[in-house]
Amino acid sequence: MDLILNKTKAWLERHGARLTLAAMLLYVVVLSAACLRKYALLGYNGIDLAYFNQAFWNFLHGRWFTVSIHPHLTLGDHAELLMPLLVPFYALWSDPRMLLVLQTVALAAAAWPLYHLARRRLGRTADGQYAWLAPLVALAYLACPFTQSANLYEFHILPFALPFLFWMLLEYNRGRRGWFIVAAVLALMAREDVALVVAAVGLFAWIERREKFWRWAPALLAAFWFIADMKLISLFAPAHDYKFAVYYSWLGATPTEAVANAVLHPLRLIAHVFSLGNLEMLLGLGVVVGFLPIFAPAALVLAVAPLAEFVLGAAGGGELVLRTHYVTLFLPAIFLAAADGLPRFLKWTEGRFKSKTERDASRLALVATVIGAVLMLEPLTTGVVKLVSPDETTLSRASSARALAKLVPPDASIAASDALLPLFSSRENLYALHYQFLGVTQFALSPYAVPTDTRFVAADGADLINYENRFLTTDWTKDHYAGGYARLRSVAGQPTYWRDGFLLFDRLGTKPTGLSVQPTDTIFADGLLLIGASATIEADESGRQNLRLDTVWAAENKVKEDWLMRLIVRDADNKTVFDRAYPFANGLVASSELAPSSPAIAGEIIQPLPRLAPGKYLPVISLERQTAHLELDALGTSQRIVTESKNGGEFVLPAFDAH
C-alpha cells in the first residue's frame, strides 16, 4: 500500500501540471457540450443570456453597453467593464452560444493559477512534502458542483473574475506587487462586488503578518474602485442610484436607518442571519471541500463580505446562491482555505490516531465526503438524462421554438417571453414581454412600455402560465399584476403561429378566418361557457400527427378566477397518453376578464402528438386552477412546480384515429 502511495505521489509531483491542463481541457469539452445542448433544448429561460448577448451584439455594431431588454445601459445595473475585452472573442462567432463557451473557458482557466497557488501553499510546510497534492486541489475545483452550476446557469460576467482572483492570490503569495495589481484590476473590472474579495486580501495579509504594502494596498485599491463603480452606476441608472440596494430595504430605507434598526431590533437581525437557508448555504460550501477550511480558517476572511452580501439580503442565502453565478465570490476563499487546511488535517490525523489503520480510515472518510458531495450535488450527475436523452415533449418544443424563430426577420423588432428571448437576442430592438405585462421596469423603478411600432410578439405559453404565481407572490410585482393581459394585447398583432404552446403575433399579419367549431353550450366552473369546440388531426411535412384544437369561450356570469386550459388525450382504455396545460383561450385574455357582456373569445392550439399506436383516441378539454412556484432544476433551468390544483370541469370531444 505504501509503495503504491509513494508511486502516486511521485507521479503527481512530476505530472501535476499536465494533469491539471488535461482536466481543464476535459472540463471545457464536457461543460461546453452540456451548455450547447441545454441551449438547443431551450433551457436558458432566465433572461440573462439574452440580455448579455444583445449587449455583446450591440458592441459589434458600435453601441457600447447598450440593451433594449432593460431600457438603459448595462452600466446602470453593474460596472462590468471587462465586457469590451471579451468582444474580440465574441466577434469570432456572434451568437449566444459563443458566450456560453467563453464562460466555460474562463471557469476552467481558473484551475491553472489555483494549481500553482495550491502548490506554493502546500509546499511551504514540512519540506514541501505535500506539494504533490496541488493537482488534486485543482481537480476538486473543476469537479466542484458549484463551479459547474455557475457554468450552467445562464451567462454572466462575474465568473470571468475567478481566474484573475486566483491569479491575484498567486501573486500575493509570490510577493510580486506589480502583477498583483494587474490581476486585481482585471478581477475588479468584472463587477463592482468583486471589490469585496480584493479588499479582504489586506485583512488576510494582516493575519499572515505580511508587510505594509499587502496590508493596505488591496483595501485601498478595492475601496477606490468600488466607490468609482458606484459613481459610474449611479450616473447611468435611471434613478441615479444602485437599484439592487432594494434587497436590503427590509433593514431600513437608508444606511443610518438600517444600522439603527439592527441595534434596536437585534433579534430580528439574528433570526434573519441564522435562517435555515443561510445555514444550508454554509453547509453546502463546506461539504464540497470536506470541511477542510476548519483546520485553516484564515483564508475564509476572503468570503466574509460576500457572505454578508447574501446573508443580509431580503431573501437571504440558500440553495439558489449555490446553483447560480452568485457562488463565484466564495470559491477563492473555500479552495484557498482547503489547500491550507489539507496538510493540517493530515497532521491532525497523525496526532489523533496512533494506528495506521485509523489514520487511513479518517483520510478515506475525507475523500468519501468530497466524492459523495460531488455525486449528490453535481448538476451533470442529476441532469445528464435531460441532456443526453430528453423526453419527446422537450424535443418537440425545441423544434417548434426554432420554427417560430425562422418566421421573424433578423432585423425586425420583437417582444418575447423569457424562454424565447435568447433566440432573438442578436438584434437591436428586443423587449421583455414580462415587463410589458407588468407595465414597469425591474423593481418597479419606472414605467415600461414596448414601443408601439414593435412588429412581433412571441410568447411561450409556459411563461404566460407562470405569470400569476410568479408575479402575485413577489413584493414589487404583485401590485402591477392587474391589467397585465390588457397591456399584452395592446402590443400584439394578429396571431400567425400557434404550436406546441408557442404563440407568435404579427402587426402586419392578416386577420385569421373564422374558426370552424361545433356548438357545445357546456358550462364549466365559475360560469365559463364553452360555446364551441372542434378537434381535427393534421399531418405535417414530416408525417407527424398534429392535433388542432379550436375553442370559443364566453361567460354566463362574471368570472372570478384565472383558469388554465388543459388538453388531455386518452386511449381506448381511458389511459392518458398526452397531457399539457396552456394559457386560457388565445393566451392574451385572462378568464377573469370575462363577463356576460364580454365578446366571445376564440383560441386555437396546434399540438404535435407523441407517437401513438394505431387506434382511437379521445381529446378532452378541461379547466384547471393551479398553485405553483418556480425553482431551478439541476441544470439551472427555471421549472414550474405545481403544489395544488383544482379541476374546473371537462368536455370530451369526438374521437380521432391515429395511424
C-alpha positions as a printed NumPy array, in Angstrom:
array([[  0.   ,   0.   ,   0.   ],
       [  2.78 ,   2.416,   0.947],
       [  4.608,   1.547,  -2.267],
       [  1.526,   2.436,  -4.34 ],
       [  1.064,   5.691,  -2.419],
       [  4.701,   6.664,  -2.902],
       [  4.49 ,   5.984,  -6.625],
       [  1.297,   8.032,  -6.834],
       [  2.985,  10.912,  -5.006],
       [  5.956,  10.801,  -7.338],
       [  3.739,  10.668, -10.427],
       [  1.599,  13.596,  -9.283],
       [  4.729,  15.564,  -8.404],
       [  6.162,  15.056, -11.902],
       [  2.943,  15.305, -13.912],
       [  0.757,  17.582, -11.796],
       [  0.83 ,  20.444, -14.283],
       [ -0.004,  18.167, -17.218],
       [ -2.805,  16.519, -15.26 ],
       [ -4.283,  19.923, -14.425],
       [ -4.132,  21.051, -18.057],
       [ -5.713,  17.798, -19.23 ],
       [ -8.514,  18.178, -16.67 ],
       [ -9.073,  21.772, -17.776],
       [ -9.371,  20.663, -21.399],
       [-11.795,  17.872, -20.45 ],
       [-13.837,  20.362, -18.433],
       [-14.084,  22.758, -21.396],
       [-15.18 ,  19.976, -23.742],
       [-17.775,  18.442, -21.396],
       [-19.245,  21.653, -19.979],
       [-19.315,  23.388, -23.371],
       [-21.174,  20.409, -24.807],
       [-23.6  ,  20.494, -21.879],
       [-24.242,  24.236, -22.302],
       [-24.751,  23.933, -26.054],
       [-27.11 ,  21.018, -25.556],
       [-29.036,  22.941, -22.922],
       [-29.33 ,  25.856, -25.358],
       [-30.58 ,  23.556, -28.112],
       [-33.269,  22.256, -25.753],
       [-34.487,  25.778, -24.897],
       [-33.092,  25.553, -21.361],
       [-31.965,  29.172, -20.936],
       [-35.168,  30.808, -19.718],
       [-33.757,  33.199, -17.114],
       [-33.336,  36.334, -19.351],
       [-29.613,  36.838, -18.533],
       [-28.133,  35.034, -21.548],
       [-30.346,  37.088, -23.877],
       [-29.501,  40.298, -22.006],
       [-25.749,  39.819, -22.342],
       [-25.885,  38.506, -25.89 ],
       [-27.742,  41.613, -27.011],
       [-25.178,  43.765, -25.206],
       [-22.28 ,  41.989, -26.949],
       [-24.062,  42.089, -30.304],
       [-24.559,  45.835, -29.859],
       [-20.856,  46.214, -29.047],
       [-20.046,  44.856, -32.501],
       [-22.396,  47.436, -34.024],
       [-20.933,  50.417, -32.209],
       [-23.467,  50.621, -29.383],
       [-21.407,  50.023, -26.263],
       [-23.119,  48.701, -23.121],
       [-26.498,  49.07 , -24.859],
       [-29.524,  46.812, -24.406],
       [-33.223,  47.273, -25.043],
       [-34.391,  44.418, -22.796],
       [-33.765,  46.824, -19.913],
       [-34.338,  50.421, -21.019],
       [-30.921,  51.752, -20.001],
       [-27.226,  50.992, -20.475],
       [-25.9  ,  47.873, -18.767],
       [-23.661,  50.186, -16.73 ],
       [-26.802,  51.278, -14.913],
       [-27.024,  47.768, -13.423],
       [-23.436,  46.654, -12.876],
       [-19.98 ,  48.044, -13.631],
       [-18.978,  45.154, -15.895],
       [-16.032,  46.916, -17.508],
       [-14.474,  43.628, -18.586],
       [-17.   ,  43.252, -21.403],
       [-15.034,  45.191, -24.086],
       [-12.055,  42.844, -23.566],
       [-14.276,  39.863, -24.414],
       [-15.822,  41.394, -27.532],
       [-12.963,  40.316, -29.904],
       [-13.596,  36.686, -28.94 ],
       [-17.341,  37.116, -29.367],
       [-16.705,  38.58 , -32.825],
       [-15.409,  35.167, -33.949],
       [-18.954,  33.8  , -33.58 ],
       [-21.625,  36.375, -32.784],
       [-24.06 ,  34.025, -31.115],
       [-25.328,  33.364, -27.562],
       [-23.582,  30.001, -27.671],
       [-20.208,  31.702, -28.012],
       [-20.8  ,  33.421, -24.687],
       [-21.531,  30.054, -23.088],
       [-18.255,  28.641, -24.415],
       [-16.29 ,  31.709, -23.285],
       [-17.749,  31.413, -19.787],
       [-16.758,  27.741, -19.703],
       [-13.192,  28.55 , -20.753],
       [-12.93 ,  31.25 , -18.077],
       [-14.078,  28.928, -15.298],
       [-11.726,  26.199, -16.495],
       [ -8.817,  28.645, -16.752],
       [ -9.123,  29.451, -13.045],
       [ -7.802,  25.954, -12.26 ],
       [ -4.337,  26.852, -13.586],
       [ -3.46 ,  29.656, -11.129],
       [ -5.228,  27.656,  -8.402],
       [ -2.903,  24.71 ,  -9.095],
       [  0.187,  26.902,  -8.725],
       [ -1.297,  28.662,  -5.697],
       [ -2.027,  25.338,  -4.003],
       [  1.441,  24.087,  -4.876],
       [  3.022,  27.067,  -3.13 ],
       [  0.741,  26.86 ,  -0.091],
       [  1.143,  23.084,   0.269],
       [  4.863,  23.2  ,  -0.431],
       [  5.76 ,  25.748,   2.229],
       [  5.436,  23.285,   5.119],
       [  7.294,  20.124,   6.091],
       [  9.941,  20.468,   3.395],
       [  7.339,  20.574,   0.661],
       [  6.151,  17.025,   1.281],
       [  2.537,  17.959,   0.493],
       [  3.121,  19.802,  -2.795],
       [  2.111,  16.677,  -4.696],
       [ -1.493,  17.289,  -3.585],
       [ -1.752,  20.544,  -5.594],
       [ -3.251,  18.98 ,  -8.747],
       [ -5.908,  17.316,  -6.581],
       [ -6.977,  20.751,  -5.314],
       [ -7.291,  21.971,  -8.92 ],
       [ -9.24 ,  18.851,  -9.885],
       [-11.526,  19.308,  -6.869],
       [-12.284,  22.836,  -8.1  ],
       [-13.141,  21.604, -11.606],
       [-15.311,  18.814, -10.196],
       [-16.954,  21.129,  -7.672],
       [-20.751,  21.208,  -8.156],
       [-20.801,  24.96 ,  -7.591],
       [-18.212,  25.663, -10.278],
       [-20.324,  23.742, -12.742],
       [-23.61 ,  25.233, -11.534],
       [-22.247,  28.737, -12.143],
       [-21.216,  27.492, -15.573],
       [-24.6  ,  26.042, -16.497],
       [-26.799,  28.804, -15.101],
       [-27.245,  31.459, -17.805],
       [-24.31 ,  33.755, -18.666],
       [-22.706,  36.451, -16.518],
       [-19.523,  38.481, -16.407],
       [-18.903,  37.68 , -12.729],
       [-17.4  ,  34.191, -13.362],
       [-14.725,  35.856, -15.518],
       [-13.337,  37.385, -12.324],
       [-12.413,  33.949, -10.992],
       [ -9.205,  33.223, -12.964],
       [ -7.971,  36.729, -12.14 ],
       [ -8.815,  36.336,  -8.445],
       [ -6.826,  33.101,  -8.211],
       [ -4.006,  34.736, -10.189],
       [ -4.13 ,  37.702,  -7.782],
       [ -3.813,  35.356,  -4.799],
       [ -0.939,  33.569,  -6.51 ],
       [  0.921,  36.857,  -6.977],
       [  0.17 ,  37.731,  -3.35 ],
       [  1.91 ,  34.504,  -2.355],
       [  4.794,  35.169,  -4.721],
       [  5.136,  38.688,  -3.376],
       [  5.072,  40.253,  -6.851],
       [  3.383,  43.617,  -6.334],
       [  3.089,  44.739,  -9.955],
       [  1.477,  41.561, -11.212],
       [ -0.773,  41.502,  -8.147],
       [ -2.143,  44.934,  -9.09 ],
       [ -2.648,  43.851, -12.713],
       [ -4.555,  40.716, -11.703],
       [ -6.582,  42.596,  -9.099],
       [ -7.594,  45.314, -11.566],
       [ -8.683,  42.735, -14.151],
       [-10.763,  40.976, -11.497],
       [-12.285,  44.274, -10.364],
       [-13.311,  45.037, -13.939],
       [-15.733,  42.096, -13.856],
       [-18.201,  43.651, -11.421],
       [-18.392,  46.06 ,  -8.506],
       [-18.827,  43.417,  -5.773],
       [-15.51 ,  41.744,  -6.672],
       [-14.036,  44.577,  -4.599],
       [-15.325,  42.751,  -1.515],
       [-12.848,  39.918,  -2.14 ],
       [ -9.933,  42.104,  -3.221],
       [-10.252,  44.316,  -0.136],
       [-10.213,  41.247,   2.117],
       [ -6.732,  40.299,   0.851],
       [ -5.475,  43.171,   3.001],
       [ -7.105,  41.666,   6.083],
       [ -5.689,  38.27 ,   5.136],
       [ -2.249,  39.89 ,   4.942],
       [ -2.686,  41.243,   8.488],
       [ -3.491,  37.729,   9.69 ],
       [ -0.424,  36.359,   7.902],
       [  1.708,  39.277,   9.161],
       [  2.778,  40.419,   5.736],
       [  4.466,  43.796,   5.144],
       [  2.519,  47.077,   4.95 ],
       [  2.017,  47.052,   1.186],
       [ -0.008,  43.841,   1.344],
       [ -1.997,  45.055,   4.346],
       [ -3.038,  48.364,   2.823],
       [ -2.742,  48.269,  -0.976],
       [ -5.539,  45.712,  -1.649],
       [ -8.003,  47.504,   0.631],
       [ -7.213,  50.955,  -0.77 ],
       [ -7.358,  49.75 ,  -4.379],
       [-10.667,  47.951,  -3.775],
       [-12.18 ,  50.89 ,  -1.9  ],
       [-11.226,  53.338,  -4.655],
       [-12.541,  51.011,  -7.351],
       [-15.784,  50.295,  -5.511],
       [-16.538,  53.989,  -4.969],
       [-15.759,  54.732,  -8.628],
       [-18.025,  51.851,  -9.703],
       [-20.88 ,  53.167,  -7.564],
       [-20.462,  56.632,  -9.093],
       [-20.441,  55.114, -12.586],
       [-23.551,  53.019, -11.944],
       [-25.456,  55.951, -10.446],
       [-24.558,  58.023, -13.499],
       [-26.272,  55.584, -15.881],
       [-29.016,  54.154, -13.655],
       [-32.455,  55.633, -14.384],
       [-32.957,  56.647, -10.746],
       [-29.25 ,  57.563, -10.384],
       [-28.676,  55.142,  -7.541],
       [-27.792,  51.481,  -7.015],
       [-31.074,  49.707,  -7.682],
       [-30.006,  46.438,  -6.051],
       [-29.925,  48.225,  -2.696],
       [-33.619,  47.309,  -2.625],
       [-32.556,  43.858,  -1.414],
       [-31.576,  45.45 ,   1.914],
       [-34.571,  47.757,   2.322],
       [-36.007,  45.387,   4.942],
       [-33.28 ,  46.701,   7.257],
       [-34.098,  50.333,   6.568],
       [-34.543,  52.919,   3.851],
       [-31.086,  54.437,   4.477],
       [-27.776,  53.034,   5.825],
       [-28.29 ,  55.035,   9.019],
       [-31.786,  53.634,   9.474],
       [-30.524,  50.099,   8.757],
       [-27.858,  50.364,  11.483],
       [-30.387,  51.815,  13.914],
       [-32.863,  49.005,  13.236],
       [-30.131,  46.39 ,  13.686],
       [-29.289,  47.875,  17.085],
       [-32.881,  48.405,  18.207],
       [-34.205,  45.065,  16.885],
       [-31.279,  42.619,  17.215],
       [-33.457,  39.514,  17.478],
       [-34.964,  40.21 ,  14.071],
       [-31.487,  40.532,  12.574],
       [-30.225,  37.396,  14.33 ],
       [-33.227,  35.36 ,  13.149],
       [-32.593,  36.513,   9.585],
       [-28.862,  35.773,   9.67 ],
       [-29.286,  32.316,  11.192],
       [-32.132,  31.258,   8.936],
       [-32.324,  27.718,   7.599],
       [-31.399,  28.913,   4.104],
       [-28.233,  30.653,   5.3  ],
       [-27.16 ,  27.634,   7.31 ],
       [-27.869,  25.373,   4.339],
       [-25.628,  27.575,   2.178],
       [-22.743,  27.393,   4.664],
       [-23.112,  23.63 ,   4.967],
       [-23.018,  23.248,   1.192],
       [-19.892,  25.392,   0.852],
       [-18.141,  23.305,   3.494],
       [-19.103,  19.809,   2.399],
       [-17.707,  20.125,  -1.158],
       [-14.199,  20.576,   0.291],
       [-14.621,  18.063,   3.107],
       [-14.788,  20.867,   5.707],
       [-11.015,  21.263,   5.397],
       [-11.211,  25.05 ,   5.979],
       [-11.98 ,  24.261,   9.63 ],
       [ -8.31 ,  23.323,  10.044],
       [ -7.025,  26.59 ,   8.491],
       [ -9.811,  29.164,   8.55 ],
       [ -7.696,  32.292,   7.975],
       [ -8.378,  32.385,   4.202],
       [-12.115,  32.347,   4.856],
       [-11.794,  36.054,   5.621],
       [-11.932,  36.473,   1.832],
       [-15.558,  35.317,   1.916],
       [-16.827,  37.34 ,   4.881],
       [-18.03 ,  40.37 ,   2.882],
       [-19.596,  38.305,   0.036],
       [-21.284,  36.21 ,   2.721],
       [-22.743,  39.334,   4.313],
       [-23.879,  40.473,   0.858],
       [-26.223,  37.482,   0.603],
       [-26.99 ,  36.715,   4.246],
       [-28.233,  40.267,   4.835],
       [-30.296,  40.378,   1.637],
       [-34.061,  40.164,   1.929],
       [-34.141,  36.624,   0.53 ],
       [-31.057,  35.53 ,   2.473],
       [-28.743,  32.809,   1.258],
       [-29.65 ,  29.272,   0.348],
       [-29.554,  26.756,  -2.446],
       [-30.263,  29.432,  -5.071],
       [-26.922,  31.117,  -4.342],
       [-25.065,  27.831,  -4.738],
       [-26.818,  26.973,  -8.024],
       [-26.113,  30.278,  -9.751],
       [-23.246,  32.643, -10.595],
       [-23.582,  34.195,  -7.124],
       [-21.422,  31.409,  -5.697],
       [-18.42 ,  32.696,  -7.679],
       [-17.094,  35.031,  -4.998],
       [-16.998,  32.243,  -2.391],
       [-14.777,  29.895,  -4.405],
       [-11.389,  31.64 ,  -3.872],
       [-11.866,  31.559,  -0.106],
       [-13.021,  27.966,   0.246],
       [-10.374,  26.49 ,  -2.066],
       [ -7.501,  28.522,  -0.629],
       [ -8.638,  27.577,   2.885],
       [ -8.99 ,  23.953,   1.803],
       [ -5.445,  23.95 ,   0.394],
       [ -4.156,  25.414,   3.677],
       [ -6.228,  23.007,   5.744],
       [ -5.23 ,  19.838,   3.906],
       [ -1.733,  19.395,   5.421],
       [ -3.036,  20.407,   8.837],
       [ -5.753,  17.767,   8.564],
       [ -3.148,  15.134,   7.662],
       [ -1.   ,  16.156,  10.626],
       [ -4.059,  16.148,  12.877],
       [ -4.817,  12.54 ,  11.934],
       [ -1.228,  11.592,  12.762],
       [ -1.542,  13.109,  16.207],
       [ -5.081,  11.981,  16.836],
       [ -4.837,   8.348,  15.709],
       [ -1.955,   6.133,  16.744],
       [ -2.85 ,   3.267,  14.472],
       [ -2.142,   3.497,  10.746],
       [ -5.494,   1.83 ,  10.042],
       [ -7.339,   4.587,  11.901],
       [ -5.362,   7.307,  10.124],
       [ -6.098,   5.774,   6.74 ],
       [ -9.779,   5.41 ,   7.62 ],
       [-10.062,   9.078,   8.616],
       [ -8.417,  10.169,   5.364],
       [-10.656,   7.899,   3.329],
       [-13.625,   9.434,   5.137],
       [-12.488,  12.853,   3.873],
       [-12.225,  11.564,   0.314],
       [-15.621,   9.857,   0.583],
       [-17.214,  13.07 ,   1.891],
       [-15.938,  15.098,  -1.069],
       [-16.832,  12.44 ,  -3.641],
       [-20.268,  11.96 ,  -2.094],
       [-20.928,  15.708,  -2.15 ],
       [-19.851,  15.897,  -5.781],
       [-22.067,  12.992,  -6.811],
       [-25.032,  14.282,  -4.833],
       [-24.808,  17.964,  -5.817],
       [-23.147,  17.695,  -9.228],
       [-25.509,  19.235, -11.815],
       [-24.356,  16.908, -14.573],
       [-24.856,  13.839, -12.387],
       [-28.545,  14.556, -11.934],
       [-29.092,  16.397, -15.21 ],
       [-27.319,  14.116, -17.653],
       [-30.52 ,  12.281, -18.64 ],
       [-32.197,  15.567, -19.591],
       [-29.261,  16.409, -21.847],
       [-28.435,  13.043, -23.366],
       [-31.921,  11.571, -23.632],
       [-34.547,  14.316, -23.362],
       [-38.194,  13.353, -23.453],
       [-40.263,  13.73 , -26.599],
       [-42.051,  16.813, -25.271],
       [-38.781,  18.688, -24.748],
       [-37.53 ,  17.828, -28.234],
       [-40.835,  18.81 , -29.806],
       [-40.947,  22.165, -28.007],
       [-37.377,  22.998, -29.009],
       [-38.178,  22.203, -32.632],
       [-41.343,  24.317, -32.544],
       [-39.496,  27.264, -30.987],
       [-36.844,  27.184, -33.716],
       [-39.582,  27.04 , -36.371],
       [-41.196,  30.109, -34.811],
       [-37.863,  31.97 , -34.758],
       [-37.418,  31.421, -38.504],
       [-40.62 ,  33.365, -39.152],
       [-39.145,  36.563, -37.672],
       [-36.758,  38.58 , -39.91 ],
       [-33.353,  39.176, -38.238],
       [-33.801,  42.957, -38.188],
       [-37.429,  43.012, -37.034],
       [-38.4  ,  44.466, -33.661],
       [-39.905,  41.917, -31.289],
       [-41.096,  41.499, -27.715],
       [-40.604,  37.97 , -26.386],
       [-41.185,  35.993, -23.219],
       [-38.302,  34.571, -21.195],
       [-37.753,  31.203, -22.885],
       [-37.668,  32.739, -26.383],
       [-35.514,  35.796, -25.653],
       [-32.14 ,  34.119, -26.421],
       [-33.318,  33.112, -29.91 ],
       [-33.968,  36.769, -30.796],
       [-31.173,  38.47 , -28.845],
       [-28.863,  39.226, -31.802],
       [-30.795,  42.314, -32.845],
       [-31.121,  45.945, -31.831],
       [-34.789,  46.076, -30.841],
       [-35.715,  43.296, -28.434],
       [-38.084,  43.745, -25.496],
       [-39.017,  41.66 , -22.471],
       [-42.659,  40.645, -22.528],
       [-42.909,  40.241, -18.76 ],
       [-42.035,  43.918, -18.246],
       [-44.754,  44.818, -20.752],
       [-47.183,  42.662, -18.744],
       [-46.283,  44.497, -15.537],
       [-46.022,  47.912, -17.128],
       [-42.921,  48.715, -15.05 ],
       [-39.197,  48.026, -15.144],
       [-37.342,  45.834, -12.658],
       [-38.248,  46.663,  -9.036],
       [-40.97 ,  48.974, -10.435],
       [-38.497,  51.835, -10.635],
       [-40.093,  53.396, -13.724],
       [-42.92 ,  52.784, -16.234],
       [-42.262,  50.327, -19.049],
       [-43.933,  50.052, -22.426],
       [-42.866,  48.262, -25.587],
       [-42.581,  50.788, -28.456],
       [-45.8  ,  50.999, -30.437],
       [-44.028,  50.169, -33.71 ],
       [-42.793,  46.772, -32.423],
       [-43.846,  44.324, -35.096],
       [-43.766,  40.902, -33.422],
       [-44.776,  39.461, -30.071],
       [-43.542,  35.928, -29.309],
       [-44.652,  34.068, -26.212],
       [-44.113,  30.688, -24.675],
       [-47.414,  29.608, -23.149],
       [-45.462,  28.13 , -20.231],
       [-44.104,  31.603, -19.449],
       [-47.596,  33.114, -19.581],
       [-48.89 ,  30.417, -17.234],
       [-46.163,  31.335, -14.738],
       [-47.146,  34.993, -14.577],
       [-49.906,  34.613, -11.991],
       [-47.958,  32.621,  -9.399],
       [-44.715,  34.418, -10.167],
       [-45.982,  37.999, -10.001],
       [-48.625,  37.704,  -7.285],
       [-46.078,  36.265,  -4.839],
       [-43.308,  38.836,  -5.364],
       [-43.412,  42.079,  -3.373],
       [-42.5  ,  44.508,  -6.129],
       [-44.667,  42.883,  -8.84 ],
       [-47.928,  41.968,  -7.087],
       [-49.345,  45.484,  -7.274],
       [-48.77 ,  45.554, -11.044],
       [-50.399,  42.259, -11.994],
       [-53.839,  43.743, -12.636],
       [-54.252,  44.851, -16.232],
       [-51.316,  42.778, -17.426],
       [-53.195,  40.914, -20.157],
       [-54.647,  44.162, -21.497],
       [-51.106,  45.515, -21.743],
       [-50.069,  42.411, -23.697],
       [-52.988,  42.794, -26.092],
       [-52.101,  46.425, -26.677],
       [-48.843,  45.442, -28.405],
       [-49.858,  42.148, -30.059],
       [-50.877,  41.983, -33.689],
       [-52.591,  39.113, -35.473],
       [-51.805,  35.525, -34.448],
       [-49.676,  33.853, -37.13 ],
       [-48.192,  30.836, -35.323],
       [-49.588,  28.704, -32.505],
       [-47.843,  25.395, -31.996],
       [-46.643,  23.384, -29.002],
       [-47.719,  26.154, -26.661],
       [-45.781,  28.867, -28.532],
       [-47.534,  31.93 , -29.922],
       [-46.412,  34.495, -32.5  ],
       [-48.307,  37.707, -33.213],
       [-47.504,  39.966, -36.169],
       [-48.745,  43.549, -36.575],
       [-48.516,  43.099, -40.342],
       [-50.269,  39.726, -40.279],
       [-53.69 ,  39.146, -41.732],
       [-56.677,  38.501, -39.533],
       [-57.343,  34.746, -39.311],
       [-60.515,  33.396, -40.842],
       [-63.372,  32.306, -38.598],
       [-62.908,  29.086, -36.697],
       [-64.855,  26.015, -37.673],
       [-66.289,  24.719, -34.4  ],
       [-69.167,  22.567, -33.302],
       [-71.526,  24.179, -30.77 ],
       [-71.246,  22.676, -27.289],
       [-73.002,  25.022, -24.848],
       [-71.079,  23.43 , -21.964],
       [-70.777,  25.243, -18.627],
       [-67.553,  24.9  , -16.65 ],
       [-66.772,  26.093, -13.131],
       [-67.   ,  29.794, -12.341],
       [-69.599,  30.321, -15.075],
       [-67.258,  29.818, -18.018],
       [-69.15 ,  28.737, -21.093],
       [-67.608,  26.686, -23.905],
       [-69.889,  27.652, -26.775],
       [-67.929,  25.845, -29.49 ],
       [-65.078,  23.38 , -29.932],
       [-63.577,  21.063, -32.511],
       [-60.548,  18.822, -32.755],
       [-59.038,  17.693, -36.047],
       [-55.929,  15.736, -36.975],
       [-53.423,  17.205, -39.406],
       [-50.132,  15.777, -40.629],
       [-47.057,  17.985, -41.008],
       [-44.32 ,  17.657, -43.634],
       [-42.515,  15.028, -41.566],
       [-45.659,  12.903, -41.347],
       [-46.107,  13.584, -37.636],
       [-49.693,  13.913, -36.465],
       [-50.796,  17.261, -35.025],
       [-53.987,  17.82 , -33.124],
       [-55.661,  21.116, -33.976],
       [-57.981,  22.278, -31.222],
       [-60.323,  25.237, -31.781],
       [-62.369,  26.669, -28.924],
       [-64.744,  29.605, -28.394],
       [-65.458,  30.819, -24.85 ],
       [-67.972,  33.132, -23.22 ],
       [-69.195,  33.791, -19.692],
       [-72.556,  33.062, -18.079],
       [-71.679,  35.41 , -15.221],
       [-68.675,  37.428, -14.062],
       [-65.734,  35.024, -13.875],
       [-63.802,  35.4  , -10.627],
       [-60.65 ,  33.348, -11.225],
       [-57.977,  32.886, -13.864],
       [-58.239,  29.357, -15.248],
       [-55.794,  27.362, -17.339],
       [-56.965,  25.268, -20.259],
       [-55.761,  21.686, -20.405],
       [-55.631,  19.293, -23.342],
       [-55.747,  15.621, -22.442],
       [-55.669,  12.737, -24.919],
       [-56.85 ,   9.319, -23.735],
       [-56.688,   5.982, -25.49 ],
       [-59.455,   3.388, -25.796],
       [-58.605,   2.053, -22.335],
       [-59.029,   5.564, -20.849],
       [-55.299,   5.828, -20.259],
       [-53.821,   9.329, -20.639],
       [-51.222,   9.429, -23.435],
       [-50.873,  13.223, -23.609],
       [-51.461,  15.97 , -21.04 ],
       [-50.48 ,  19.642, -21.357],
       [-51.633,  22.886, -19.753],
       [-52.   ,  26.046, -21.843],
       [-52.934,  29.647, -21.14 ],
       [-56.665,  30.269, -21.397],
       [-58.054,  30.6  , -24.964],
       [-55.605,  32.573, -27.145],
       [-53.15 ,  33.252, -24.327],
       [-53.755,  37.013, -24.186],
       [-57.038,  37.   , -22.295],
       [-57.423,  36.058, -18.641],
       [-60.621,  34.177, -17.905],
       [-61.299,  36.605, -15.027],
       [-61.751,  39.352, -17.627],
       [-64.887,  37.655, -18.956],
       [-68.417,  38.692, -18.04 ],
       [-71.828,  38.192, -19.711],
       [-71.32 ,  41.429, -21.638],
       [-67.865,  40.354, -22.908],
       [-67.459,  39.255, -26.53 ],
       [-66.733,  35.59 , -27.181],
       [-63.042,  34.654, -27.04 ],
       [-61.62 ,  32.248, -29.606],
       [-58.456,  30.24 , -29.294],
       [-56.511,  27.778, -31.377],
       [-53.877,  25.219, -30.483],
       [-51.822,  23.089, -32.828],
       [-50.196,  20.381, -30.77 ],
       [-47.764,  17.795, -32.185],
       [-48.712,  14.473, -30.653],
       [-46.362,  11.81 , -29.378],
       [-46.033,   8.689, -31.487],
       [-49.313,   6.896, -30.884],
       [-50.163,   3.291, -31.586],
       [-52.873,   2.89 , -34.232],
       [-56.342,   3.173, -32.735],
       [-58.98 ,   5.581, -31.482],
       [-58.202,   8.411, -29.045],
       [-60.374,  10.858, -27.159],
       [-59.313,  14.54 , -26.88 ],
       [-60.541,  16.177, -23.684],
       [-60.669,  19.879, -22.772],
       [-60.506,  20.71 , -19.086],
       [-60.106,  23.831, -16.977],
       [-57.796,  23.946, -14.005],
       [-56.588,  26.29 , -11.268],
       [-53.019,  25.734, -10.114],
       [-50.899,  26.912,  -7.226],
       [-47.261,  26.653,  -8.173],
       [-43.797,  28.106,  -7.698],
       [-40.638,  28.325,  -9.777],
       [-37.355,  26.677,  -8.872],
       [-34.136,  25.801, -10.673],
       [-33.548,  22.26 , -11.823],
       [-30.102,  20.666, -11.718],
       [-29.08 ,  22.352, -14.984],
       [-30.137,  25.826, -13.886],
       [-33.344,  25.939, -15.927],
       [-36.341,  27.532, -14.233],
       [-39.149,  24.988, -13.89 ],
       [-42.692,  25.197, -12.574],
       [-43.584,  23.056,  -9.579],
       [-47.331,  22.618,  -9.074],
       [-48.242,  22.271,  -5.407],
       [-52.037,  22.337,  -5.642],
       [-54.643,  22.118,  -8.421],
       [-58.415,  22.477,  -8.695],
       [-60.447,  20.941, -11.508],
       [-62.988,  23.179, -13.217],
       [-64.696,  20.52 , -15.31 ],
       [-64.028,  18.886, -18.666],
       [-65.529,  18.354, -22.096],
       [-64.896,  15.255, -24.249],
       [-64.626,  15.828, -27.998],
       [-65.29 ,  13.213, -30.692],
       [-62.65 ,  10.502, -31.025],
       [-59.97 ,  10.59 , -33.717],
       [-57.945,   7.829, -35.353],
       [-54.164,   7.613, -35.048],
       [-52.348,   5.987, -37.952]])
